[in-house]
């Protein structure tokens, strides 16, 4: 019997460890989001140093180990989740829970300095398949030095038509994850920040970036960056209400 897609959205807080800070992030999401619209999960990557039994029973936990991800039968660019395969747990979750209209992905080191409902509810009627902080088409004169354009790139798509993203937080539609899953099942592989947006673009999916009002970017300062990480002191000093910050390693 075919499954039916609900109108609810899944919110996946992903981490490779669990402590009081992760519990607080999960608690915030559940308290600040309407449970009639969102189901919140802790998407936990298990390793030899950590067991899922440490997580309180009230948390909706999806814990995946290497065997769970290997069972997807995708081709990773390296024999580890990082670099390049951080989207595998999301696809594992999608394959296990294929009934949501949209899937929000939030890494453990992303902070939002307002109730999460302000951000997520703002896209409730937006039908875009993939929403991310940053997108850029390949440009030989501007961004060709990014190593993942070529390292491990077996996407099957021309470099001239490739797109890169930065997605520590993003939203996928059901159709987008189905498309990416199909692409990976066919043997395509590349760094997630290349494979995901390029695959979706080539399939005619709609891609967009978050509104700039959710970021601080002024005089060389960016609230959302690859590195360096924000210390607790810098985050508190630079924190502006209603903005996204990454990576916050408090």
C-alpha positions as protocol buffer text, in pm:
chain_id: "A"
residue {
  index: 1
  type: UNK
  ca { x: 0 y: 0 z: 0 }
}
residue {
  index: 2
  type: UNK
  ca { x: 146 y: 343 z: -93 }
}
residue {
  index: 3
  type: UNK
  ca { x: 233 y: 565 z: 202 }
}
residue {
  index: 4
  type: UNK
  ca { x: 54 y: 897 z: 243 }
}
residue {
  index: 5
  type: UNK
  ca { x: 244 y: 1222 z: 288 }
}
residue {
  index: 6
  type: UNK
  ca { x: 135 y: 1421 z: 591 }
}
residue {
  index: 7
  type: UNK
  ca { x: 129 y: 1799 z: 611 }
}
residue {
  index: 8
  type: UNK
  ca { x: 373 y: 1790 z: 902 }
}
residue {
  index: 9
  type: UNK
  ca { x: 741 y: 1874 z: 876 }
}
residue {
  index: 10
  type: UNK
  ca { x: 1029 y: 1682 z: 1032 }
}
residue {
  index: 11
  type: UNK
  ca { x: 1296 y: 1881 z: 1217 }
}
residue {
  index: 12
  type: UNK
  ca { x: 1626 y: 1695 z: 1250 }
}
residue {
  index: 13
  type: UNK
  ca { x: 1880 y: 1821 z: 1503 }
}
residue {
  index: 14
  type: UNK
  ca { x: 2199 y: 1636 z: 1411 }
}
residue {
  index: 15
  type: UNK
  ca { x: 2490 y: 1568 z: 1645 }
}
residue {
  index: 16
  type: UNK
  ca { x: 2766 y: 1314 z: 1698 }
}
residue {
  index: 17
  type: UNK
  ca { x: 2751 y: 1348 z: 2078 }
}
residue {
  index: 18
  type: UNK
  ca { x: 2496 y: 1413 z: 2352 }
}
residue {
  index: 19
  type: UNK
  ca { x: 2528 y: 1642 z: 2652 }
}
residue {
  index: 20
  type: UNK
  ca { x: 2331 y: 1908 z: 2840 }
}
residue {
  index: 21
  type: UNK
  ca { x: 2384 y: 2160 z: 2560 }
}
residue {
  index: 22
  type: UNK
  ca { x: 2236 y: 1927 z: 2297 }
}
residue {
  index: 23
  type: UNK
  ca { x: 1945 y: 1847 z: 2529 }
}
residue {
  index: 24
  type: UNK
  ca { x: 1879 y: 2219 z: 2570 }
}
residue {
  index: 25
  type: UNK
  ca { x: 1883 y: 2273 z: 2192 }
}
residue {
  index: 26
  type: UNK
  ca { x: 1635 y: 1989 z: 2147 }
}
residue {
  index: 27
  type: UNK
  ca { x: 1416 y: 2128 z: 2428 }
}
residue {
  index: 28
  type: UNK
  ca { x: 1412 y: 2472 z: 2266 }
}
residue {
  index: 29
  type: UNK
  ca { x: 1301 y: 2329 z: 1933 }
}
residue {
  index: 30
  type: UNK
  ca { x: 1017 y: 2130 z: 2088 }
}
residue {
  index: 31
  type: UNK
  ca { x: 898 y: 2424 z: 2299 }
}
residue {
  index: 32
  type: UNK
  ca { x: 925 y: 2690 z: 2028 }
}
residue {
  index: 33
  type: UNK
  ca { x: 770 y: 2496 z: 1740 }
}
residue {
  index: 34
  type: UNK
  ca { x: 402 y: 2409 z: 1705 }
}
residue {
  index: 35
  type: UNK
  ca { x: 368 y: 2029 z: 1752 }
}
residue {
  index: 36
  type: UNK
  ca { x: 75 y: 2025 z: 1512 }
}
residue {
  index: 37
  type: UNK
  ca { x: 313 y: 2138 z: 1237 }
}
residue {
  index: 38
  type: UNK
  ca { x: 651 y: 1989 z: 1333 }
}
residue {
  index: 39
  type: UNK
  ca { x: 792 y: 1663 z: 1466 }
}
residue {
  index: 40
  type: UNK
  ca { x: 1134 y: 1719 z: 1625 }
}
residue {
  index: 41
  type: UNK
  ca { x: 1398 y: 1443 z: 1626 }
}
residue {
  index: 42
  type: UNK
  ca { x: 1752 y: 1411 z: 1752 }
}
residue {
  index: 43
  type: UNK
  ca { x: 1950 y: 1264 z: 1463 }
}
residue {
  index: 44
  type: UNK
  ca { x: 2247 y: 1107 z: 1635 }
}
residue {
  index: 45
  type: UNK
  ca { x: 2555 y: 962 z: 1468 }
}
residue {
  index: 46
  type: UNK
  ca { x: 2680 y: 678 z: 1685 }
}
residue {
  index: 47
  type: UNK
  ca { x: 3046 y: 591 z: 1729 }
}
residue {
  index: 48
  type: UNK
  ca { x: 3260 y: 371 z: 1952 }
}
residue {
  index: 49
  type: UNK
  ca { x: 3271 y: 636 z: 2226 }
}
residue {
  index: 50
  type: UNK
  ca { x: 2899 y: 688 z: 2256 }
}
residue {
  index: 51
  type: UNK
  ca { x: 2587 y: 476 z: 2313 }
}
residue {
  index: 52
  type: UNK
  ca { x: 2228 y: 580 z: 2246 }
}
residue {
  index: 53
  type: UNK
  ca { x: 2127 y: 470 z: 2597 }
}
residue {
  index: 54
  type: UNK
  ca { x: 2266 y: 796 z: 2734 }
}
residue {
  index: 55
  type: UNK
  ca { x: 1979 y: 991 z: 2575 }
}
residue {
  index: 56
  type: UNK
  ca { x: 1664 y: 1048 z: 2790 }
}
residue {
  index: 57
  type: UNK
  ca { x: 1361 y: 852 z: 2679 }
}
residue {
  index: 58
  type: UNK
  ca { x: 1143 y: 1161 z: 2618 }
}
residue {
  index: 59
  type: UNK
  ca { x: 1363 y: 1262 z: 2323 }
}
residue {
  index: 60
  type: UNK
  ca { x: 1253 y: 1136 z: 1983 }
}
residue {
  index: 61
  type: UNK
  ca { x: 1581 y: 971 z: 1890 }
}
residue {
  index: 62
  type: UNK
  ca { x: 1699 y: 838 z: 1555 }
}
residue {
  index: 63
  type: UNK
  ca { x: 2046 y: 695 z: 1615 }
}
residue {
  index: 64
  type: UNK
  ca { x: 2246 y: 563 z: 1320 }
}
residue {
  index: 65
  type: UNK
  ca { x: 2578 y: 383 z: 1319 }
}
residue {
  index: 66
  type: UNK
  ca { x: 2811 y: 304 z: 1029 }
}
residue {
  index: 67
  type: UNK
  ca { x: 2618 y: -14 z: 941 }
}
residue {
  index: 68
  type: UNK
  ca { x: 2291 y: 181 z: 918 }
}
residue {
  index: 69
  type: UNK
  ca { x: 2446 y: 429 z: 675 }
}
residue {
  index: 70
  type: UNK
  ca { x: 2630 y: 161 z: 477 }
}
residue {
  index: 71
  type: UNK
  ca { x: 2297 y: -12 z: 423 }
}
residue {
  index: 72
  type: UNK
  ca { x: 2196 y: 281 z: 203 }
}
residue {
  index: 73
  type: UNK
  ca { x: 2440 y: 138 z: -56 }
}
residue {
  index: 74
  type: UNK
  ca { x: 2561 y: 482 z: -159 }
}
residue {
  index: 75
  type: UNK
  ca { x: 2918 y: 552 z: -267 }
}
residue {
  index: 76
  type: UNK
  ca { x: 3087 y: 793 z: -20 }
}
residue {
  index: 77
  type: UNK
  ca { x: 3384 y: 1001 z: -128 }
}
residue {
  index: 78
  type: UNK
  ca { x: 3572 y: 879 z: 183 }
}
residue {
  index: 79
  type: UNK
  ca { x: 3516 y: 592 z: 424 }
}
residue {
  index: 80
  type: UNK
  ca { x: 3381 y: 828 z: 688 }
}
residue {
  index: 81
  type: UNK
  ca { x: 3087 y: 1062 z: 733 }
}
residue {
  index: 82
  type: UNK
  ca { x: 3316 y: 1364 z: 715 }
}
residue {
  index: 83
  type: UNK
  ca { x: 3416 y: 1510 z: 488 }
}
residue {
  index: 84
  type: UNK
  ca { x: 3141 y: 1508 z: 232 }
}
residue {
  index: 85
  type: UNK
  ca { x: 2867 y: 1271 z: 345 }
}
residue {
  index: 86
  type: UNK
  ca { x: 2682 y: 1457 z: 621 }
}
residue {
  index: 87
  type: UNK
  ca { x: 2361 y: 1422 z: 418 }
}
residue {
  index: 88
  type: UNK
  ca { x: 2363 y: 1042 z: 452 }
}
residue {
  index: 89
  type: UNK
  ca { x: 2187 y: 1043 z: 795 }
}
residue {
  index: 90
  type: UNK
  ca { x: 1917 y: 1272 z: 654 }
}
residue {
  index: 91
  type: UNK
  ca { x: 1861 y: 1031 z: 366 }
}
residue {
  index: 92
  type: UNK
  ca { x: 1857 y: 737 z: 607 }
}
residue {
  index: 93
  type: UNK
  ca { x: 1590 y: 919 z: 808 }
}
residue {
  index: 94
  type: UNK
  ca { x: 1394 y: 993 z: 489 }
}
residue {
  index: 95
  type: UNK
  ca { x: 1406 y: 628 z: 384 }
}
residue {
  index: 96
  type: UNK
  ca { x: 1283 y: 527 z: 731 }
}
residue {
  index: 97
  type: UNK
  ca { x: 1024 y: 808 z: 758 }
}
residue {
  index: 98
  type: UNK
  ca { x: 909 y: 898 z: 405 }
}
residue {
  index: 99
  type: UNK
  ca { x: 580 y: 1066 z: 497 }
}
residue {
  index: 100
  type: UNK
  ca { x: 680 y: 1428 z: 568 }
}
residue {
  index: 101
  type: UNK
  ca { x: 627 y: 1718 z: 327 }
}
residue {
  index: 102
  type: UNK
  ca { x: 951 y: 1891 z: 433 }
}
residue {
  index: 103
  type: UNK
  ca { x: 1261 y: 1794 z: 629 }
}
residue {
  index: 104
  type: UNK
  ca { x: 1456 y: 2056 z: 822 }
}
residue {
  index: 105
  type: UNK
  ca { x: 1820 y: 1976 z: 896 }
}
residue {
  index: 106
  type: UNK
  ca { x: 2001 y: 2165 z: 1174 }
}
residue {
  index: 107
  type: UNK
  ca { x: 2357 y: 2086 z: 1281 }
}
residue {
  index: 108
  type: UNK
  ca { x: 2435 y: 2096 z: 1652 }
}
residue {
  index: 109
  type: UNK
  ca { x: 2655 y: 2408 z: 1617 }
}
residue {
  index: 110
  type: UNK
  ca { x: 2389 y: 2626 z: 1453 }
}
residue {
  index: 111
  type: UNK
  ca { x: 2224 y: 2885 z: 1677 }
}
residue {
  index: 112
  type: UNK
  ca { x: 1919 y: 3103 z: 1614 }
}
residue {
  index: 113
  type: UNK
  ca { x: 1884 y: 3404 z: 1846 }
}
residue {
  index: 114
  type: UNK
  ca { x: 1503 y: 3411 z: 1850 }
}
residue {
  index: 115
  type: UNK
  ca { x: 1229 y: 3149 z: 1886 }
}
residue {
  index: 116
  type: UNK
  ca { x: 1278 y: 2887 z: 1614 }
}
residue {
  index: 117
  type: UNK
  ca { x: 919 y: 2939 z: 1503 }
}
residue {
  index: 118
  type: UNK
  ca { x: 1017 y: 3281 z: 1369 }
}
residue {
  index: 119
  type: UNK
  ca { x: 1244 y: 3115 z: 1115 }
}
residue {
  index: 120
  type: UNK
  ca { x: 1063 y: 2793 z: 1029 }
}
residue {
  index: 121
  type: UNK
  ca { x: 710 y: 2933 z: 1022 }
}
residue {
  index: 122
  type: UNK
  ca { x: 834 y: 3203 z: 788 }
}
residue {
  index: 123
  type: UNK
  ca { x: 875 y: 2935 z: 519 }
}
residue {
  index: 124
  type: UNK
  ca { x: 553 y: 2744 z: 589 }
}
residue {
  index: 125
  type: UNK
  ca { x: 391 y: 2845 z: 259 }
}
residue {
  index: 126
  type: UNK
  ca { x: 716 y: 2845 z: 61 }
}
residue {
  index: 127
  type: UNK
  ca { x: 724 y: 2547 z: -177 }
}
residue {
  index: 128
  type: UNK
  ca { x: 1096 y: 2559 z: -264 }
}
residue {
  index: 129
  type: UNK
  ca { x: 1258 y: 2215 z: -272 }
}
residue {
  index: 130
  type: UNK
  ca { x: 1587 y: 2319 z: -111 }
}
residue {
  index: 131
  type: UNK
  ca { x: 1650 y: 2626 z: 106 }
}
residue {
  index: 132
  type: UNK
  ca { x: 2005 y: 2697 z: 228 }
}
residue {
  index: 133
  type: UNK
  ca { x: 2220 y: 2984 z: 358 }
}
residue {
  index: 134
  type: UNK
  ca { x: 2444 y: 2996 z: 49 }
}
residue {
  index: 135
  type: UNK
  ca { x: 2444 y: 2890 z: -318 }
}
residue {
  index: 136
  type: UNK
  ca { x: 2694 y: 2960 z: -595 }
}
residue {
  index: 137
  type: UNK
  ca { x: 2736 y: 2835 z: -951 }
}
residue {
  index: 138
  type: UNK
  ca { x: 3081 y: 2728 z: -1066 }
}
residue {
  index: 139
  type: UNK
  ca { x: 3274 y: 3026 z: -1193 }
}
residue {
  index: 140
  type: UNK
  ca { x: 3627 y: 2967 z: -1315 }
}
residue {
  index: 141
  type: UNK
  ca { x: 3733 y: 3323 z: -1236 }
}
residue {
  index: 142
  type: UNK
  ca { x: 3566 y: 3357 z: -893 }
}
residue {
  index: 143
  type: UNK
  ca { x: 3539 y: 3030 z: -702 }
}
residue {
  index: 144
  type: UNK
  ca { x: 3732 y: 2758 z: -884 }
}
residue {
  index: 145
  type: UNK
  ca { x: 3981 y: 2719 z: -594 }
}
residue {
  index: 146
  type: UNK
  ca { x: 3719 y: 2538 z: -382 }
}
residue {
  index: 147
  type: UNK
  ca { x: 3868 y: 2188 z: -373 }
}
residue {
  index: 148
  type: UNK
  ca { x: 3543 y: 1994 z: -376 }
}
residue {
  index: 149
  type: UNK
  ca { x: 3461 y: 2101 z: -729 }
}
residue {
  index: 150
  type: UNK
  ca { x: 3700 y: 1825 z: -834 }
}
residue {
  index: 151
  type: UNK
  ca { x: 3807 y: 1613 z: -534 }
}
residue {
  index: 152
  type: UNK
  ca { x: 3587 y: 1303 z: -521 }
}
residue {
  index: 153
  type: UNK
  ca { x: 3355 y: 1449 z: -784 }
}
residue {
  index: 154
  type: UNK
  ca { x: 3177 y: 1165 z: -962 }
}
residue {
  index: 155
  type: UNK
  ca { x: 2846 y: 1347 z: -984 }
}
residue {
  index: 156
  type: UNK
  ca { x: 2809 y: 1279 z: -1355 }
}
residue {
  index: 157
  type: UNK
  ca { x: 2735 y: 1645 z: -1425 }
}
residue {
  index: 158
  type: UNK
  ca { x: 2956 y: 1895 z: -1613 }
}
residue {
  index: 159
  type: UNK
  ca { x: 3159 y: 2123 z: -1388 }
}
residue {
  index: 160
  type: UNK
  ca { x: 3028 y: 2420 z: -1584 }
}
residue {
  index: 161
  type: UNK
  ca { x: 2675 y: 2331 z: -1467 }
}
residue {
  index: 162
  type: UNK
  ca { x: 2767 y: 2252 z: -1108 }
}
residue {
  index: 163
  type: UNK
  ca { x: 2649 y: 2440 z: -798 }
}
residue {
  index: 164
  type: UNK
  ca { x: 2792 y: 2449 z: -448 }
}
residue {
  index: 165
  type: UNK
  ca { x: 2605 y: 2511 z: -125 }
}
residue {
  index: 166
  type: UNK
  ca { x: 2675 y: 2567 z: 242 }
}
residue {
  index: 167
  type: UNK
  ca { x: 2405 y: 2389 z: 439 }
}
residue {
  index: 168
  type: UNK
  ca { x: 2461 y: 2343 z: 816 }
}
residue {
  index: 169
  type: UNK
  ca { x: 2094 y: 2436 z: 827 }
}
residue {
  index: 170
  type: UNK
  ca { x: 1863 y: 2372 z: 534 }
}
residue {
  index: 171
  type: UNK
  ca { x: 1519 y: 2253 z: 434 }
}
residue {
  index: 172
  type: UNK
  ca { x: 1452 y: 1972 z: 188 }
}
residue {
  index: 173
  type: UNK
  ca { x: 1119 y: 1890 z: 28 }
}
residue {
  index: 174
  type: UNK
  ca { x: 1004 y: 1530 z: 13 }
}
residue {
  index: 175
  type: UNK
  ca { x: 1062 y: 1539 z: -364 }
}
residue {
  index: 176
  type: UNK
  ca { x: 1416 y: 1673 z: -315 }
}
residue {
  index: 177
  type: UNK
  ca { x: 1520 y: 1386 z: -89 }
}
residue {
  index: 178
  type: UNK
  ca { x: 1363 y: 1135 z: -324 }
}
residue {
  index: 179
  type: UNK
  ca { x: 1565 y: 1290 z: -608 }
}
residue {
  index: 180
  type: UNK
  ca { x: 1894 y: 1283 z: -413 }
}
residue {
  index: 181
  type: UNK
  ca { x: 1830 y: 926 z: -300 }
}
residue {
  index: 182
  type: UNK
  ca { x: 1771 y: 819 z: -658 }
}
residue {
  index: 183
  type: UNK
  ca { x: 2087 y: 997 z: -773 }
}
residue {
  index: 184
  type: UNK
  ca { x: 2299 y: 823 z: -509 }
}
residue {
  index: 185
  type: UNK
  ca { x: 2141 y: 483 z: -574 }
}
residue {
  index: 186
  type: UNK
  ca { x: 2251 y: 517 z: -937 }
}
residue {
  index: 187
  type: UNK
  ca { x: 2613 y: 549 z: -820 }
}
residue {
  index: 188
  type: UNK
  ca { x: 2665 y: 924 z: -841 }
}
residue {
  index: 189
  type: UNK
  ca { x: 2887 y: 1065 z: -568 }
}
residue {
  index: 190
  type: UNK
  ca { x: 3053 y: 1391 z: -467 }
}
residue {
  index: 191
  type: UNK
  ca { x: 3088 y: 1614 z: -163 }
}
residue {
  index: 192
  type: UNK
  ca { x: 2737 y: 1684 z: -28 }
}
residue {
  index: 193
  type: UNK
  ca { x: 2780 y: 2059 z: -78 }
}
residue {
  index: 194
  type: UNK
  ca { x: 2825 y: 1991 z: -450 }
}
residue {
  index: 195
  type: UNK
  ca { x: 2619 y: 1679 z: -516 }
}
residue {
  index: 196
  type: UNK
  ca { x: 2298 y: 1790 z: -346 }
}
residue {
  index: 197
  type: UNK
  ca { x: 2242 y: 2131 z: -513 }
}
residue {
  index: 198
  type: UNK
  ca { x: 2376 y: 2015 z: -850 }
}
residue {
  index: 199
  type: UNK
  ca { x: 2160 y: 1703 z: -854 }
}
residue {
  index: 200
  type: UNK
  ca { x: 1850 y: 1902 z: -761 }
}
residue {
  index: 201
  type: UNK
  ca { x: 1922 y: 2178 z: -1013 }
}
residue {
  index: 202
  type: UNK
  ca { x: 1973 y: 1927 z: -1293 }
}
residue {
  index: 203
  type: UNK
  ca { x: 1640 y: 1765 z: -1204 }
}
residue {
  index: 204
  type: UNK
  ca { x: 1460 y: 2098 z: -1233 }
}
residue {
  index: 205
  type: UNK
  ca { x: 1399 y: 2139 z: -860 }
}
residue {
  index: 206
  type: UNK
  ca { x: 1363 y: 2485 z: -705 }
}
residue {
  index: 207
  type: UNK
  ca { x: 1662 y: 2610 z: -501 }
}
residue {
  index: 208
  type: UNK
  ca { x: 1682 y: 2928 z: -295 }
}
residue {
  index: 209
  type: UNK
  ca { x: 1871 y: 3091 z: -10 }
}
residue {
  index: 210
  type: UNK
  ca { x: 1737 y: 3208 z: 324 }
}
residue {
  index: 211
  type: UNK
  ca { x: 1642 y: 3573 z: 345 }
}
residue {
  index: 212
  type: UNK
  ca { x: 1941 y: 3793 z: 427 }
}
residue {
  index: 213
  type: UNK
  ca { x: 1756 y: 3936 z: 729 }
}
residue {
  index: 214
  type: UNK
  ca { x: 1850 y: 3619 z: 920 }
}
residue {
  index: 215
  type: UNK
  ca { x: 2224 y: 3690 z: 898 }
}
residue {
  index: 216
  type: UNK
  ca { x: 2468 y: 3951 z: 1024 }
}
residue {
  index: 217
  type: UNK
  ca { x: 2729 y: 4053 z: 769 }
}
residue {
  index: 218
  type: UNK
  ca { x: 2904 y: 4381 z: 833 }
}
residue {
  index: 219
  type: UNK
  ca { x: 3258 y: 4518 z: 812 }
}
residue {
  index: 220
  type: UNK
  ca { x: 3416 y: 4180 z: 752 }
}
residue {
  index: 221
  type: UNK
  ca { x: 3208 y: 4004 z: 1017 }
}
residue {
  index: 222
  type: UNK
  ca { x: 2971 y: 3722 z: 927 }
}
residue {
  index: 223
  type: UNK
  ca { x: 2742 y: 3547 z: 1173 }
}
residue {
  index: 224
  type: UNK
  ca { x: 2732 y: 3241 z: 947 }
}
residue {
  index: 225
  type: UNK
  ca { x: 3067 y: 3107 z: 833 }
}
residue {
  index: 226
  type: UNK
  ca { x: 3272 y: 2796 z: 779 }
}
residue {
  index: 227
  type: UNK
  ca { x: 3541 y: 2893 z: 1028 }
}
residue {
  index: 228
  type: UNK
  ca { x: 3666 y: 3009 z: 1274 }
}
residue {
  index: 229
  type: UNK
  ca { x: 3423 y: 2882 z: 1535 }
}
residue {
  index: 230
  type: UNK
  ca { x: 3250 y: 3123 z: 1771 }
}
residue {
  index: 231
  type: UNK
  ca { x: 3366 y: 3093 z: 2130 }
}
residue {
  index: 232
  type: UNK
  ca { x: 3111 y: 3145 z: 2407 }
}
residue {
  index: 233
  type: UNK
  ca { x: 3258 y: 3490 z: 2471 }
}
residue {
  index: 234
  type: UNK
  ca { x: 3245 y: 3605 z: 2109 }
}
residue {
  index: 235
  type: UNK
  ca { x: 2895 y: 3465 z: 2057 }
}
residue {
  index: 236
  type: UNK
  ca { x: 2761 y: 3654 z: 2359 }
}
residue {
  index: 237
  type: UNK
  ca { x: 2940 y: 3972 z: 2257 }
}
residue {
  index: 238
  type: UNK
  ca { x: 2827 y: 3969 z: 1893 }
}
residue {
  index: 239
  type: UNK
  ca { x: 2482 y: 3812 z: 1936 }
}
residue {
  index: 240
  type: UNK
  ca { x: 2202 y: 4000 z: 1758 }
}
residue {
  index: 241
  type: UNK
  ca { x: 1837 y: 3899 z: 1803 }
}
residue {
  index: 242
  type: UNK
  ca { x: 1671 y: 3707 z: 1520 }
}
residue {
  index: 243
  type: UNK
  ca { x: 1990 y: 3594 z: 1346 }
}
residue {
  index: 244
  type: UNK
  ca { x: 2150 y: 3263 z: 1251 }
}
residue {
  index: 245
  type: UNK
  ca { x: 2501 y: 3187 z: 1379 }
}
residue {
  index: 246
  type: UNK
  ca { x: 2745 y: 2911 z: 1287 }
}
residue {
  index: 247
  type: UNK
  ca { x: 2967 y: 2745 z: 1406 }
}
residue {
  index: 248
  type: UNK
  ca { x: 2897 y: 2811 z: 1774 }
}
residue {
  index: 249
  type: UNK
  ca { x: 3113 y: 2582 z: 1990 }
}
residue {
  index: 250
  type: UNK
  ca { x: 3011 y: 2709 z: 2334 }
}
